């Protein structure tokens, strides 16, 4: 199952207005180091500081009403957890976020701040 151009265009429509349209700007120092023209996409400007918001909102928006009512669960040690927690809360979808016990506290705290979800840590 591959991703088509039509899939990408459809996702672009779904996420429009849901995430920031971030700039892609020249990176002169990286360009000089690599002797190539390098551009950087500034996804750190998103609410959760990551491009992971794009996939999270695209999937959450595709859920049917019964699926939304059941809620979602995800396992992540960081950016994906934050993105799912943030957008699930925005959309009124219950979310359970499972994070490894070894997850840095800063990631756990950032995920807890952006959601009204169940946040669980696990060993192993």
Secondary structure as UniProt FT lines:
FT   HELIX           5..15
FT   TURN            17..18
FT   STRAND          24..26
FT   HELIX           28..34
FT   STRAND          39..41
FT   HELIX           43..45
FT   TURN            47..48
FT   HELIX           52..62
FT   HELIX           65..70
FT   STRAND          72..75
FT   HELIX           79..91
FT   STRAND          95..100
FT   TURN            101..102
FT   HELIX           105..113
FT   STRAND          118..122
//
